[in-house]
Amino acid sequence: MQFGRCSGKLSTFGLAMLKTLDRYIIKKYLSSFLFTALVFSLIAVIIDFSQNVEEFIDEKLPAWVVAKEFYLNFIIFINGLLWPLFALISVIFFTSRMAYNSEIISMLNAGISFRRLMRPYMVAAGLIAITHLLLNHFVIPNSNKTRLNFFHTYIYKEGDKGKTRDVHMFIAPGTKVYVRDYFKSDSMAHNFRLEKIEGNRLAWFVEAQEARWKGPPDHWELSNYEIHTFDGAKEGIVTGLQQKLDTTIAITPQDFVRYDDTREMIPSNRLRTFIEEEKLRGTGNTKVYEIELYRRSADPFTILIVTVIGMAVASRKVKGGMGLHLALGIGLGAIFIFMAKFSMTIATNEALPAFAGVWLPNFVFLLIALILISKAQK
């Protein structure tokens, strides 16, 4: 009976120790992560400010405007982009210190299995990954909209990649717009044509020498226009030479202007609708938007994978200590980033489906993580 009571006490003590150990590791992970994010954010802001300070001075922008509208959102953007790398560096940093101080060996000698030791790591990584997932899909796109509007207004004023020549787009099922030349400066379309197709035949079309944007929601003014209607083989023509026609057309000047980073400004719930609308309009390759949508979910999952990799690499006490571990971790991070960029580039060029292009690096590094776990110090 005495032995049974003693065993119960030891078991209770063991559970308390494990819970304390969990809190200890989670606290170390989160504090190291926040420190890493703070340091890299400060470095990124300093580098960016040194590059753009002349533009801020030329535009006579108040410091508080630059800080509030640009750098606050810039910090959010850079963290959303680099959180997987921050997680890898953080895990290697504090785990390597624990291994150097023989804490990992002591835990394993106390009977704690390596898989059990992974639990607090994955809890902390899961908290960061869930936060990252929510930020990626909802918060960061809205933040990017403010940041990028500021960027294109004051810093990179000619950065849009809008279609301005030979534009074809569907604005509704069976309704197509063609514009030979579009001028952004005065929202003017030259050689404008609007077609309506019913069944397999052309029902009517409108041609105009010029179409000028008059205001929201979709008000346009056509100059020197012709309206062609068809009734079987019979064609009717209404001519408005030297005349203007006010009309509504379901397009806006924004439909002719696309920044390379437009995809970064749209929250995920609207991005899915945007992709479907672009496909219906036939305005071009929607792969970049699909890749962005998948990336927002893939990056948080990456945090879980790099946590496992960092723990497996740094938990072994080796000659060279933290320096060797950090070098190896940063090298793995660089390889992952290169593979991700390469894979997404291939997907953008239609060689891979968008889902495969985004998730392939995660699958490869998940395999690496499983191999490292199997060879980790037990």
C-alpha positions, 0 to 999 in steps of 0.5 A: 500500500505504501508503494502504491501511494508512492507511485501515485505521488511520483505519477502526479509529480511527473504530470506536474513536471510535464505541464511545467515543461510545456509552459516553459518551452511554449514561453521560450518559443513565443518570446524568441519568436516575438524578439526575432520578429521585432529585430527583423521588422526594425531592420526592414523599416530602416532599410526601406526608409533609407531607400525612400526618404528622398521621396518623402521629403520631395512630397513634403509628407508629415512624419506621422502620415508616413508612419501611420499609412505606410510603415505601420502597414509595412511592418504588418506586411513584412511579418506576414511574409516572413513569419515562417522564417522567423519561426525557424530561426526562433526554434533553432535559437532557443532549442540550440541554447537548451541543447548547449546547456544540456537541458534537452539531454536531461529531459530525454534522460528523465524518460520524456520521449522526443515525440512528447517533447515535440508537443509544446513546440507544436502547440506554440507553432499552432498558435502562431499558425492560426494567427498567421492564417487569419492575418493572411486571409483578412487583416493583411490584405486590407492593410496592404491596400492602405500601404500600396495606395500610399506606395503608388501615390507617392513612391512608385507612381508608374508601377501599374501594369494595366492593359491599355492596348487591344483590350478584350473583356466580357462584362456579362455573359454574352456581352463583350467589350473591345478597346484598341487604346485606353488612356489612364490620364483622362479615362478615355477609351479610343476605338471602343466596341460593345457586342451582344451575342445571343445564342450563336449569333451577334444580336447587336453591337455599338462602335464609338470613336471615343468612350469617356468615363463620366463617373460612378457607378458605370456612366460613360459618354460615347462620341461619334458612335454607330449602333448596329442591330440585326433581325435575321439577315436585316441590319439596322444602323443608327449613326451618331456622327459628331454626337455624344451618347450617355450610357451605362456600361458595366466597366470602370477605369479600375478594370483597365488598371492592374498593379502587379500587387493587386492580388495582395490587396483583396481579402480572401472572401472577395478574392475568390469572387474576383477570380471567377469574375476575371475568368468570365471576363476573359481578361487574362491569366488568373493563375497569379490570383489563385496562387495568392489565395493558396499561398495564404493557407500554405504559409501558416502550414509551413510554420508547423513544418519548419518548427519540426525541422528546427527542433530536430536540427537544434536539439542535438548538442554538437561542436559549433553550437548555436552558430552551426545550428543557425547557419544550417537553419538559415540555409534551409530557410533560403532553400525553401524560399528559393524552391517556393518562388521557383515552384510558383513561377512555374505554376504562373507559366501554366506548367503546374496547377496553382495548388501544386505550385504553392504546396509542393515545397511544403510537401518536400519539406514535410518529407525532410522533417519526417526524415530528421525526426527519425534520425533525431537524438532519442 
